[in-house]
Amino acid sequence: MSFENIVVVGLGYIGLPTAAVFASRKKRVLGVDINADAVNLINQGEVHIVEPDLDMLVHAAVSEGYLRASTEPEPADAFLIAVPTPFKTGVAGHEPDLAYIQAACDSIAPVLQKGNLVVLESTSPVGATEQMAGWLAKARPDLSFPQNSGEDSDIRIAHCPERVLPGHILRELVHNDRVIGGMTPRCSEAAVLLYQAFVEGECILTNARTAEMCKLTENSFRDTNIAFANELSIICDKQNIDVWELIRLANRHPRVNILQPGPGVGGHCIAVDPWFIVSGNPDEARLIRAAREVNDKKPDWVCSKVNELAGELINGGQTTREAVSIACLGLSFKADIDDLRESPALKIAEMIAELHPGKVIAVEPHIEALPSQLTDRGVRLTNLDEALQANIVVLLVDHKEWKSLSVSFGIHQRLLDTRGVIAQS
């Protein structure tokens, strides 16, 4: 079985790097996306997202003729689906929305041929791969699928979740192990052959449901650890204990490794994936739900601390709340990237701007313009020097630009360092 022609549906933070890496291995890749502007940029050898070295890889792949983009899929040997899986809007709770996966199935179904492999890469609730196979089977009754024909199916179906770190995606796509779960053993074997075109880590075979649950479990484990650290930070604040020193001391125990607290948890994985487990197992996933709730509420706690600091400054009548300026350092969901998806820092900045009557400014070195939810509330993007003159400085993201900062604050200034990186002199 040879996979020389590959279609990647979804050209976002996972789909485009994956398409580019396949193309760098001399596979002919068609990237498909509903965003016509992104498609046009890619066909010019440019990129619409920020990821180290991705622009050079895409430019080379397009120039050499191995990568191109379109809004419509074409026949191929293998199809990868890497589209978003958000929550349903207007629905109570955190129910996953598989509409983008279903739309991707609708788009590739007309061009499927006997012998094709379809891989779902989108992080999904357990059972999503089977749902995908069902949608494809309904659209193409002339072809057989694993759920009905088992090992003899015309189309192979598998799930292979990404497990990469933004800012290091290209390296981790190649070097990380991949968990590959097919709907049958032959489906798994076909998917392994596909990924061995570039994966230098181990390709580990399992079934589709286990592969789906594996990705959710990895991120739920990390979320629970972060929730423990975040809860500690709130307790330590109440007990007048330096949480950073506490964690440093506790981690000297040979079997303790507490993560660092922060303003919350963001991004398209850790802040989302645990809810997929909770949604499917509402009565059983009690610890996972509690961890999510701790992390989701941390931005509220940060805003309450900002309000307390503002109260300290106005006590005694030396100033008014309107005269207090607040600077937010960092808006992305993690350090050294431009990604604002599910960012607790962005949420905190928005909440501060909504509630505070005075000036609110923000520093984010990885973006050129603020999102509308901040500009609509009067927030202005500025530089670090101006931000450090604000009455209240709130460090939200530990970008490398200010990890070595040593700042001397005046009597009418306050610092809230949610990442523990600024040294005060």
Rosetta blueprint (number, residue, H / E / L):
1 M L
2 S L
3 F L
4 E L
5 N E
6 I E
7 V E
8 V E
9 V E
10 G L
11 L L
12 G L
13 Y L
14 I L
15 G H
16 L H
17 P H
18 T H
19 A H
20 A H
21 V H
22 F H
23 A H
24 S H
25 R L
26 K L
27 K L
28 R E
29 V E
30 L E
31 G E
32 V E
33 D L
34 I L
35 N L
36 A H
37 D H
38 A H
39 V H
40 N H
41 L H
42 I H
43 N H
44 Q L
45 G L
46 E L
47 V L
48 H L
49 I L
50 V L
51 E L
52 P L
53 D L
54 L H
55 D H
56 M H
57 L H
58 V H
59 H H
60 A H
61 A H
62 V H
63 S H
64 E L
65 G L
66 Y L
67 L E
68 R E
69 A E
70 S E
71 T L
72 E L
73 P L
74 E L
75 P L
76 A L
77 D L
78 A E
79 F E
80 L E
81 I E
82 A L
83 V L
84 P L
85 T L
86 P L
87 F E
88 K L
89 T L
90 G L
91 V L
92 A L
93 G L
94 H L
95 E L
96 P E
97 D L
98 L L
99 A H
100 Y H
101 I H
102 Q H
103 A H
104 A H
105 C H
106 D H
107 S H
108 I H
109 A H
110 P H
111 V H
112 L L
113 Q L
114 K L
115 G L
116 N L
117 L E
118 V E
119 V E
120 L E
121 E L
122 S L
123 T L
124 S L
125 P L
126 V L
127 G L
128 A H
129 T H
130 E H
131 Q H
132 M H
133 A H
134 G H
135 W H
136 L H
137 A H
138 K H
139 A H
140 R L
141 P L
142 D L
143 L L
144 S L
145 F L
146 P H
147 Q H
148 N H
149 S H
150 G H
151 E H
152 D H
153 S L
154 D L
155 I L
156 R E
157 I E
158 A E
159 H E
160 C L
161 P L
162 E L
163 R L
164 V L
165 L L
166 P L
167 G L
168 H L
169 I H
170 L H
171 R H
172 E H
173 L H
174 V H
175 H H
176 N L
177 D L
178 R E
179 V E
180 I E
181 G E
182 G E
183 M L
184 T L
185 P H
186 R H
187 C H
188 S H
189 E H
190 A H
191 A H
192 V H
193 L H
194 L H
195 Y H
196 Q L
197 A L
198 F L
199 V L
200 E L
201 G L
202 E L
203 C E
204 I E
205 L E
206 T E
207 N E
208 A H
209 R H
210 T H
211 A H
212 E H
213 M H
214 C H
215 K H
216 L H
217 T H
218 E H
219 N H
220 S H
221 F H
222 R H
223 D H
224 T H
225 N H
226 I H
227 A H
228 F H
229 A H
230 N H
231 E H
232 L H
233 S H
234 I H
235 I H
236 C H
237 D H
238 K H
239 Q L
240 N L
241 I L
242 D L
243 V H
244 W H
245 E H
246 L H
247 I H
248 R H
249 L H
250 A H
251 N L
252 R L
253 H L
254 P L
255 R L
256 V L
257 N L
258 I L
259 L L
260 Q L
261 P L
262 G L
263 P L
264 G L
265 V L
266 G L
267 G L
268 H L
269 C L
270 I L
271 A L
272 V L
273 D H
274 P H
275 W H
276 F H
277 I H
278 V H
279 S H
280 G H
281 N L
282 P L
283 D L
284 E L
285 A L
286 R H
287 L H
288 I H
289 R H
290 A H
291 A H
292 R H
293 E H
294 V H
295 N H
296 D H
297 K H
298 K H
299 P H
300 D H
301 W H
302 V H
303 C H
304 S H
305 K H
306 V H
307 N H
308 E H
309 L H
310 A H
311 G H
312 E H
313 L H
314 I H
315 N L
316 G L
317 G L
318 Q L
319 T L
320 T L
321 R H
322 E H
323 A H
324 V L
325 S L
326 I E
327 A E
328 C E
329 L E
330 G L
331 L L
332 S L
333 F L
334 K L
335 A L
336 D L
337 I L
338 D L
339 D L
340 L L
341 R L
342 E L
343 S L
344 P H
345 A H
346 L H
347 K H
348 I H
349 A H
350 E H
351 M H
352 I H
353 A H
354 E H
355 L H
356 H L
357 P L
358 G L
359 K L
360 V E
361 I E
362 A E
363 V E
364 E L
365 P L
366 H L
367 I L
368 E L
369 A L
370 L L
371 P L
372 S H
373 Q H
374 L H
375 T H
376 D L
377 R L
378 G L
379 V L
380 R E
381 L E
382 T L
383 N L
384 L H
385 D H
386 E H
387 A H
388 L L
389 Q L
390 A L
391 N L
392 I E
393 V E
394 V E
395 L E
396 L L
397 V L
398 D L
399 H L
400 K H
401 E H
402 W H
403 K L
404 S L
405 L L
406 S E
407 V E
408 S L
409 F L
410 G L
411 I L
412 H L
413 Q L
414 R E
415 L E
416 L E
417 D E
418 T L
419 R L
420 G L
421 V L
422 I L
423 A E
424 Q E
425 S L
